[in-house]
Amino acid sequence: MTDENWAEAVDKQEQLFQKVDNLHINTVKKDEPPKLVNAPSAADENYEQPLTQEESSLLKKMLRDKLVQNNQELEVQQRDPSSPLYSVKSFDDLPLRKELIRGIYGMGFNRPSKIQETALPLLLCNPPNMIAQSQSGTGKTAAFVLTMLSRLDTNKHYPQCICLSPTYELALQTGKAVEQMGKHLQGLQVAYAIRGNHVQRNTSIPAQIVIGTPGTMLDWTRKAALDLQKVEVFVLDEADVMIDTQGFKDQSIRIHSKLSNRCQMLLFSATYDDSVMKFAEQIISQPNIIKLKRNEETLDNIKQYYVKCSTVDKKYESLTNLYNVLSVGQAIIFCHTRKTASWLARKMCEDKYVVALLSGELDVSQRAAILRRFKEAKERVLVTTNVCSRGDVEQVTLVVNFDLPVDFNRRPDCETYLHRIGRTGRFGKSGVAINFVSNEQDMRILLEFQEHFGIKISYLDTGNYAEIEEKLGD
């Protein structure tokens, strides 16, 4: 790292620490480590409240703004057996206008992703209703944007496609994709039904595509700004959030109920639990379903170890021992509370590690900016709470559970464990996860993780450099 880059990183760290102090987080002074706790209380002001579904969805999309390679297998349930299912390997093989092909290649899309090559032939050749699942960053947005752009008529100046998103920011991102992909379509107009955009009653919207949040979209329909009976394509983006959040669910259902029977219904999301999928199938008539196979998440390519540390200072000593031996690309270190995360980040910074600190006193855009810097390797270590347990960073090679993940009742949180250590070993690469164990309760939690996932978490002596090199050096 050059002196200039080092200075920039240190300056960013100081700005962040100053922001944390200004927000009155109970950080600790130098040489005053936080107390060792098994789990935070919900009443603890330092406890990191989990992200809302909308915030989590936004973070994932902001982080993964380019297509990534992934090896997920898609399971297709096709309603019409007479319609051949095939996949395409090039956008040129699809029945798309040349203007859209130019827009696609102009955005840097060289070939369809898995969800696109599977969904688009169905969506474009024999327009069905569809419920589709694929991880964030794998091309869902482009799939439904292309569908909307291929169905509209730019000579007609009224809304023909609408897309609902759970947040203002996601709606703007989708709109940006529409504008970029459709920039060669003469006469294309996009309207944004989002907070701050008001319409007068009985004022017709001339845009062919309207993108927005459910509340504002519903308000526009009440004011007769758009006629839902004329809409040809209805998209529910981040459908799991929309269906599982009561206010969004009610508003989305009211909009859905006003659409005509000929309207094509598309639900896209990264996840669907059983209850959400059941509800989606109730409101969408005879959908084709594309979803991830159940065995999609695996920990087989992640080496998992535990280290015995009786105090917080022993944890820090073990952490520095790992860094003294290993050539770590980038690492994420998970803590229970803001206090522990802030203390650890400061201590590592004092010891000349280039560290980023991420916790809940920052708003979503600030968190995304820090994560984007981390993705660009401007910082090598990210100290965080559970706000970063989801969302991919390809180059992470080490994840450290400074505190084991547990819920409010101090029970093992298996889902959080999976998402935390899943930050490493991404995209078929091998990774390492280190778990710090402080007492018998931690050991019981670790054993439950082993049983739940059917894995072996081996002991690692971080005081033995030869053992670290032997087990983790490759």
C-alpha positions as a printed NumPy array, in Angstrom:
array([[  0.   ,   0.   ,   0.   ],
       [  1.393,   3.423,  -0.938],
       [  1.802,   6.243,   1.583],
       [ -0.966,   8.125,  -0.22 ],
       [ -3.401,   5.185,   0.047],
       [ -2.445,   4.637,   3.671],
       [ -3.122,   8.286,   4.47 ],
       [ -6.498,   8.095,   2.739],
       [ -7.462,   4.969,   4.682],
       [ -6.415,   6.484,   8.019],
       [ -8.337,   9.662,   7.229],
       [-11.466,   7.627,   6.423],
       [-11.076,   5.719,   9.687],
       [-10.801,   8.905,  11.736],
       [-13.856,  10.364,  10.04 ],
       [-15.824,   7.217,  10.822],
       [-14.712,   7.071,  14.451],
       [-15.605,  10.739,  14.846],
       [-19.064,  10.04 ,  13.431],
       [-19.545,   7.179,  15.868],
       [-18.537,   9.444,  18.772],
       [-20.84 ,  12.216,  17.586],
       [-23.736,   9.775,  17.507],
       [-23.175,   9.094,  21.212],
       [-22.387,   5.439,  20.869],
       [-20.856,   4.185,  24.137],
       [-17.387,   3.548,  22.795],
       [-14.661,   2.702,  25.264],
       [-11.389,   4.438,  25.861],
       [ -8.044,   3.096,  24.844],
       [ -6.926,   0.036,  26.848],
       [-10.429,  -0.428,  28.251],
       [-11.869,  -3.55 ,  26.578],
       [-15.596,  -4.25 ,  26.704],
       [-16.892,  -6.858,  29.111],
       [-17.195, -10.392,  27.809],
       [-20.866, -11.226,  27.257],
       [-22.642, -14.228,  25.793],
       [-25.433, -12.261,  24.191],
       [-26.729,  -8.707,  24.213],
       [-30.057,  -7.72 ,  25.643],
       [-32.666,  -6.191,  23.379],
       [-32.807,  -3.323,  25.861],
       [-29.06 ,  -2.681,  25.587],
       [-28.533,   0.573,  23.704],
       [-25.415,  -0.947,  22.164],
       [-27.31 ,  -3.921,  20.804],
       [-27.352,  -3.881,  17.013],
       [-30.942,  -3.97 ,  15.849],
       [-31.275,  -6.185,  12.771],
       [-31.835,  -4.558,   9.411],
       [-35.373,  -4.332,   8.186],
       [-36.122,  -6.467,   5.157],
       [-36.268,  -3.337,   3.004],
       [-32.84 ,  -2.133,   4.215],
       [-31.295,  -5.571,   3.714],
       [-32.714,  -5.774,   0.198],
       [-31.336,  -2.336,  -0.674],
       [-27.868,  -3.089,   0.719],
       [-27.586,  -6.295,  -1.266],
       [-28.514,  -4.565,  -4.503],
       [-26.206,  -1.615,  -3.863],
       [-23.335,  -3.997,  -3.163],
       [-23.872,  -6.297,  -6.109],
       [-24.352,  -3.843,  -8.942],
       [-22.702,  -6.125, -11.509],
       [-23.46 ,  -9.652, -12.596],
       [-21.495, -12.301, -10.753],
       [-20.73 , -15.866, -11.664],
       [-22.695, -18.333,  -9.595],
       [-23.201, -22.045,  -9.696],
       [-26.751, -22.211,  -8.455],
       [-29.068, -24.769,  -9.979],
       [-32.522, -23.522, -10.929],
       [-35.627, -25.654, -10.656],
       [-38.329, -24.844, -13.213],
       [-41.986, -25.706, -12.756],
       [-43.692, -25.021, -16.081],
       [-47.461, -24.753, -16.236],
       [-47.855, -25.213, -19.986],
       [-46.191, -28.475, -21.097],
       [-46.936, -27.682, -24.74 ],
       [-44.635, -24.658, -24.587],
       [-41.017, -25.81 , -25.033],
       [-38.632, -24.724, -22.316],
       [-35.236, -23.825, -23.603],
       [-32.395, -21.664, -22.478],
       [-30.477, -19.109, -24.494],
       [-26.772, -18.414, -24.41 ],
       [-26.921, -15.072, -26.189],
       [-29.271, -12.092, -26.062],
       [-29.272, -12.188, -29.869],
       [-31.201, -15.47 , -29.672],
       [-34.135, -13.728, -28.005],
       [-36.996, -12.05 , -29.878],
       [-35.912,  -8.553, -28.841],
       [-35.948,  -5.298, -30.774],
       [-32.516,  -4.218, -32.011],
       [-32.797,  -1.068, -29.889],
       [-33.008,  -3.202, -26.753],
       [-30.087,  -5.381, -27.843],
       [-28.014,  -2.199, -28.211],
       [-29.072,  -1.084, -24.752],
       [-28.16 ,  -4.437, -23.192],
       [-24.682,  -4.565, -24.692],
       [-24.185,  -0.891, -23.881],
       [-24.683,  -1.718, -20.191],
       [-21.926,  -4.34 , -20.309],
       [-24.128,  -7.442, -20.365],
       [-22.21 ,  -9.869, -22.593],
       [-24.37 , -12.955, -22.129],
       [-27.466, -13.874, -20.128],
       [-27.057, -14.963, -16.51 ],
       [-28.683, -18.215, -15.372],
       [-31.932, -16.605, -14.279],
       [-32.071, -14.605, -17.53 ],
       [-31.302, -17.504, -19.869],
       [-33.992, -19.558, -18.135],
       [-36.707, -16.952, -17.605],
       [-36.503, -14.735, -20.68 ],
       [-37.439, -17.349, -23.328],
       [-40.636, -18.007, -21.388],
       [-41.354, -14.356, -20.606],
       [-40.822, -13.132, -24.16 ],
       [-41.994, -15.992, -26.364],
       [-45.143, -17.081, -24.572],
       [-45.802, -14.474, -21.902],
       [-46.808, -16.315, -18.722],
       [-47.245, -15.263, -15.162],
       [-44.062, -16.035, -13.26 ],
       [-42.693, -16.413,  -9.732],
       [-38.893, -16.322,  -9.937],
       [-36.2  , -16.696,  -7.307],
       [-32.5  , -15.943,  -7.677],
       [-29.889, -14.271,  -5.479],
       [-29.3  , -10.529,  -5.533],
       [-26.864,  -9.537,  -8.232],
       [-27.659, -12.422, -10.567],
       [-29.71 , -10.482, -13.089],
       [-33.329, -10.547, -11.897],
       [-33.788,  -6.833, -12.491],
       [-32.573,  -7.048, -16.082],
       [-34.913,  -9.989, -16.691],
       [-38.085,  -8.178, -15.713],
       [-36.926,  -4.823, -17.152],
       [-36.383,  -6.463, -20.531],
       [-39.81 ,  -8.041, -20.269],
       [-41.46 ,  -4.677, -19.616],
       [-39.531,  -2.936, -22.397],
       [-40.358,  -5.672, -24.902],
       [-44.1  ,  -5.483, -24.217],
       [-44.731,  -1.753, -24.365],
       [-45.702,   0.425, -27.334],
       [-43.932,   3.8  , -27.273],
       [-46.609,   5.255, -29.577],
       [-49.134,   4.896, -26.759],
       [-48.796,   7.538, -24.084],
       [-50.216,   5.91 , -20.997],
       [-48.825,   3.461, -18.395],
       [-48.525,  -0.057, -19.811],
       [-46.103,  -1.549, -17.265],
       [-45.797,  -0.934, -13.545],
       [-43.177,  -2.138, -11.091],
       [-43.496,  -2.005,  -7.303],
       [-40.397,  -1.868,  -5.086],
       [-40.238,  -1.785,  -1.274],
       [-38.057,   1.336,  -1.043],
       [-37.543,   4.685,  -2.705],
       [-33.9  ,   3.81 ,  -3.43 ],
       [-34.721,   0.465,  -5.065],
       [-37.339,   2.125,  -7.246],
       [-34.735,   4.644,  -8.451],
       [-32.249,   1.842,  -9.17 ],
       [-34.807,  -0.07 , -11.214],
       [-35.731,   3.099, -13.071],
       [-32.081,   3.704, -13.894],
       [-31.874,   0.202, -15.384],
       [-35.008,   0.869, -17.468],
       [-33.639,   4.169, -18.761],
       [-30.231,   2.705, -19.638],
       [-31.563,  -0.452, -21.26 ],
       [-34.272,   1.405, -23.144],
       [-32.349,   4.542, -24.085],
       [-32.463,   3.686, -27.803],
       [-36.272,   3.314, -27.813],
       [-37.719,   6.449, -29.336],
       [-40.476,   7.976, -27.213],
       [-39.853,   5.922, -24.055],
       [-40.94 ,   7.679, -20.867],
       [-40.54 ,   6.52 , -17.262],
       [-42.441,   7.922, -14.282],
       [-41.557,   7.486, -10.618],
       [-44.363,   6.975,  -8.111],
       [-42.206,   7.731,  -5.079],
       [-42.318,  10.07 ,  -2.115],
       [-42.163,  13.715,  -3.144],
       [-43.667,  13.075,  -6.585],
       [-47.243,  14.298,  -6.451],
       [-49.904,  14.281,  -9.148],
       [-53.118,  16.249,  -9.453],
       [-56.392,  14.365,  -9.505],
       [-57.456,  13.258, -13.016],
       [-54.056,  14.199, -14.489],
       [-53.026,  11.448, -16.897],
       [-49.492,  10.073, -16.725],
       [-48.025,   9.827, -20.27 ],
       [-45.15 ,   7.486, -19.315],
       [-45.307,   3.9  , -20.582],
       [-43.548,   2.547, -17.461],
       [-44.284,   3.583, -13.887],
       [-41.962,   2.457, -11.113],
       [-42.588,   3.181,  -7.476],
       [-43.442,   2.208,  -3.947],
       [-46.859,   0.746,  -3.086],
       [-48.207,   3.693,  -1.09 ],
       [-47.521,   6.342,  -3.714],
       [-48.595,   4.05 ,  -6.566],
       [-51.907,   3.437,  -4.805],
       [-52.34 ,   7.184,  -4.302],
       [-51.795,   7.782,  -8.031],
       [-54.429,   5.195,  -8.916],
       [-56.923,   6.819,  -6.52 ],
       [-56.328,  10.128,  -8.274],
       [-56.966,   8.428, -11.648],
       [-53.464,   9.318, -12.85 ],
       [-53.122,   5.836, -14.333],
       [-55.64 ,   3.268, -15.499],
       [-54.657,  -0.132, -14.114],
       [-56.99 ,  -1.874, -16.573],
       [-54.618,  -0.869, -19.387],
       [-51.502,  -2.242, -17.706],
       [-49.926,  -5.139, -19.627],
       [-47.146,  -6.115, -17.187],
       [-47.165,  -5.951, -13.382],
       [-43.877,  -6.584, -11.528],
       [-43.488,  -7.094,  -7.811],
       [-39.771,  -6.662,  -7.096],
       [-38.321,  -8.097,  -3.853],
       [-41.611,  -9.943,  -3.579],
       [-40.708, -11.651,  -0.302],
       [-40.367,  -8.25 ,   1.38 ],
       [-43.565,  -6.965,  -0.207],
       [-45.607, -10.01 ,   0.75 ],
       [-44.124, -10.437,   4.227],
       [-44.474,  -6.766,   5.282],
       [-48.036,  -6.028,   6.328],
       [-48.419,  -2.477,   4.95 ],
       [-46.774,  -3.302,   1.624],
       [-48.768,  -6.512,   1.364],
       [-52.117,  -4.764,   1.776],
       [-51.229,  -1.978,  -0.662],
       [-49.831,  -4.394,  -3.254],
       [-52.961,  -6.569,  -3.067],
       [-55.191,  -3.534,  -3.613],
       [-53.198,  -2.545,  -6.698],
       [-53.129,  -6.14 ,  -7.948],
       [-56.913,  -6.441,  -7.578],
       [-57.495,  -3.568, -10.022],
       [-55.468,  -5.145, -12.838],
       [-57.112,  -6.894, -15.785],
       [-57.038, -10.669, -16.241],
       [-54.817, -10.311, -19.319],
       [-52.07 ,  -8.505, -17.365],
       [-48.829, -10.484, -17.071],
       [-47.903, -10.901, -13.36 ],
       [-44.228, -11.226, -12.433],
       [-42.889, -11.784,  -8.907],
       [-39.112, -11.655,  -8.486],
       [-37.189, -12.175,  -5.27 ],
       [-33.991, -13.563,  -3.733],
       [-35.863, -15.694,  -1.198],
       [-39.294, -17.204,  -0.683],
       [-40.143, -19.095,   2.463],
       [-42.988, -21.604,   2.307],
       [-45.667, -19.212,   3.585],
       [-44.667, -16.459,   1.151],
       [-44.57 , -18.9  ,  -1.783],
       [-48.004, -20.253,  -0.838],
       [-49.461, -16.751,  -0.771],
       [-47.774, -15.841,  -4.077],
       [-49.31 , -18.865,  -5.767],
       [-52.732, -17.863,  -4.419],
       [-52.667, -14.412,  -6.009],
       [-50.858, -15.301,  -9.262],
       [-52.879, -17.388, -11.671],
       [-51.077, -20.512, -12.989],
       [-47.531, -19.165, -12.725],
       [-44.368, -20.697, -14.078],
       [-42.058, -21.034, -11.083],
       [-38.264, -20.745, -11.184],
       [-36.549, -21.291,  -7.863],
       [-33.257, -22.34 ,  -6.343],
       [-32.866, -25.962,  -5.449],
       [-33.08 , -26.621,  -1.736],
       [-29.511, -27.85 ,  -1.406],
       [-28.115, -24.618,  -2.804],
       [-26.325, -23.467,   0.369],
       [-23.373, -25.525,   1.486],
       [-20.459, -25.062,   3.878],
       [-18.318, -27.802,   2.336],
       [-15.709, -25.419,   0.923],
       [-15.209, -23.504,   4.191],
       [-12.663, -24.658,   6.763],
       [-14.148, -24.077,  10.206],
       [-12.223, -23.876,  13.457],
       [-12.736, -22.774,  17.032],
       [-10.267, -21.033,  19.329],
       [-10.502, -20.991,  23.124],
       [-10.267, -17.443,  24.5  ],
       [-11.162, -16.765,  28.135],
       [-11.163, -12.956,  27.842],
       [-11.678, -10.261,  25.238],
       [ -7.961,  -9.495,  25.343],
       [ -7.216, -13.186,  24.628],
       [ -9.513, -12.94 ,  21.618],
       [ -7.535,  -9.985,  20.343],
       [ -4.261, -11.808,  20.923],
       [ -5.536, -14.8  ,  18.93 ],
       [ -6.657, -12.492,  16.138],
       [ -3.253, -10.851,  15.818],
       [ -1.557, -14.269,  15.909],
       [ -3.628, -15.288,  12.9  ],
       [ -2.531, -12.17 ,  11.035],
       [  1.106, -12.731,  11.968],
       [  1.056, -16.119,  10.221],
       [ -1.559, -15.989,   7.485],
       [ -1.587, -14.053,   4.253],
       [ -5.149, -12.817,   4.565],
       [ -6.785, -11.248,   1.525],
       [ -9.706,  -9.556,   3.23 ],
       [-11.45 , -10.419,   6.468],
       [-14.783,  -9.72 ,   8.147],
       [-14.916,  -9.822,  11.946],
       [-18.368, -10.116,  13.537],
       [-19.151,  -8.712,  16.994],
       [-22.328,  -8.747,  19.089],
       [-22.526,  -5.087,  19.986],
       [-21.583,  -1.676,  18.731],
       [-19.373,  -1.188,  21.775],
       [-17.284,  -4.283,  21.055],
       [-17.081,  -3.481,  17.34 ],
       [-15.951,   0.084,  18.016],
       [-13.354,  -1.014,  20.611],
       [-11.949,  -3.691,  18.314],
       [-11.766,  -1.397,  15.275],
       [ -9.943,   1.285,  17.265],
       [ -7.501,  -1.206,  18.743],
       [ -6.699,  -2.719,  15.351],
       [ -6.266,   0.752,  13.867],
       [ -3.821,   1.637,  16.645],
       [ -1.868,  -1.49 ,  15.72 ],
       [ -1.619,  -0.303,  12.097],
       [ -4.304,  -2.515,  10.55 ],
       [ -6.364,  -0.795,   7.856],
       [ -9.837,  -1.256,   9.264],
       [-13.368,  -0.263,   8.318],
       [-16.083,  -0.146,  10.976],
       [-19.69 ,  -0.859,  10.083],
       [-22.557,  -0.689,  12.546],
       [-26.124,   0.464,  12.824],
       [-25.657,   4.115,  13.769],
       [-24.94 ,   4.728,  10.077],
       [-27.784,   5.027,   7.609],
       [-28.145,   2.572,   4.726],
       [-26.352,   4.725,   2.127],
       [-23.412,   5.283,   4.507],
       [-23.202,   1.548,   5.208],
       [-23.233,   0.859,   1.486],
       [-20.436,   3.393,   0.921],
       [-18.253,   1.676,   3.555],
       [-18.964,  -1.745,   2.07 ],
       [-18.192,  -0.476,  -1.396],
       [-14.785,   0.766,  -0.185],
       [-14.207,  -2.647,   1.365],
       [-15.135,  -4.363,  -1.899],
       [-12.597,  -2.158,  -3.634],
       [ -9.979,  -3.349,  -1.071],
       [ -9.343,   0.148,   0.27 ],
       [ -9.626,  -1.484,   3.685],
       [ -8.529,  -5.073,   4.303],
       [-10.476,  -5.69 ,   7.512],
       [-14.156,  -5.011,   8.142],
       [-15.289,  -5.014,  11.772],
       [-19.045,  -5.232,  11.923],
       [-22.16 ,  -6.371,  13.691],
       [-24.933,  -8.377,  12.049],
       [-25.71 ,  -5.559,   9.604],
       [-23.278,  -7.281,   7.218],
       [-24.186, -10.932,   7.72 ],
       [-25.837, -10.889,   4.287],
       [-24.45 ,  -9.515,   1.039],
       [-21.507, -10.826,  -0.952],
       [-17.927,  -9.608,  -1.133],
       [-16.078, -11.923,  -3.488],
       [-12.529, -11.527,  -2.171],
       [-13.17 , -12.324,   1.516],
       [-10.967, -15.219,   2.593],
       [-11.406, -15.1  ,   6.377],
       [-14.433, -14.656,   8.623],
       [-13.973, -14.381,  12.384],
       [-16.86 , -14.758,  14.806],
       [-15.405, -12.602,  17.578],
       [-18.721, -13.374,  19.308],
       [-20.798, -16.417,  18.354],
       [-24.22 , -15.558,  16.92 ],
       [-27.109, -16.127,  19.346],
       [-30.632, -14.782,  19.605],
       [-32.218, -12.745,  22.421],
       [-32.736, -15.907,  24.432],
       [-29.055, -16.875,  24.075],
       [-29.92 , -19.768,  21.789],
       [-27.707, -20.607,  18.807],
       [-28.685, -18.568,  15.743],
       [-27.977, -21.071,  12.977],
       [-29.256, -18.879,  10.147],
       [-26.977, -15.992,  11.144],
       [-24.035, -18.389,  11.482],
       [-24.659, -19.629,   7.946],
       [-24.873, -16.117,   6.517],
       [-21.846, -14.887,   8.46 ],
       [-19.406, -17.594,   7.443],
       [-21.002, -17.682,   3.991],
       [-19.205, -14.366,   3.343],
       [-16.122, -16.515,   2.692],
       [-15.895, -19.495,   0.359],
       [-17.981, -17.614,  -2.195],
       [-18.17 , -18.514,  -5.871],
       [-16.585, -21.935,  -5.422],
       [-13.5  , -20.623,  -3.645],
       [-12.263, -22.043,  -0.353],
       [-12.415, -19.929,   2.788],
       [-11.721, -20.03 ,   6.509],
       [-14.078, -19.324,   9.422],
       [-12.694, -18.912,  12.96 ],
       [-14.995, -19.034,  15.999],
       [-13.865, -17.614,  19.34 ],
       [-15.164, -19.695,  22.265],
       [-15.018, -18.165,  25.75 ],
       [-16.796, -20.605,  28.055],
       [-18.901, -23.753,  28.33 ],
       [-21.993, -22.009,  26.997],
       [-20.109, -20.983,  23.856],
       [-18.926, -24.58 ,  23.468],
       [-22.506, -25.864,  23.655],
       [-23.529, -23.331,  21.009],
       [-20.696, -24.473,  18.765],
       [-21.714, -28.117,  19.16 ],
       [-25.259, -27.216,  18.118],
       [-23.911, -25.548,  14.955],
       [-22.011, -28.753,  14.191],
       [-25.098, -30.897,  14.668],
       [-27.417, -28.565,  12.763],
       [-25.195, -28.34 ,   9.664],
       [-23.658, -31.811,   9.901],
       [-20.156, -30.373,   9.926],
       [-16.945, -30.652,  11.929],
       [-15.523, -27.526,  13.58 ],
       [-11.969, -28.354,  14.613],
       [ -9.861, -26.943,  17.443],
       [ -7.117, -24.49 ,  16.513],
       [ -4.305, -23.406,  18.826],
       [ -3.516, -19.846,  17.758],
       [ -0.553, -19.813,  20.142],
       [  1.118, -22.41 ,  17.944],
       [  2.296, -20.7  ,  14.763],
       [  3.321, -23.997,  13.18 ],
       [ -0.201, -25.375,  13.634],
       [ -1.774, -22.272,  12.125],
       [  0.521, -22.526,   9.122],
       [ -0.128, -26.262,   8.739],
       [ -3.939, -26.06 ,   8.969],
       [ -4.626, -22.726,   7.289],
       [ -1.529, -21.894,   5.283],
       [ -2.709, -23.445,   2.031]])
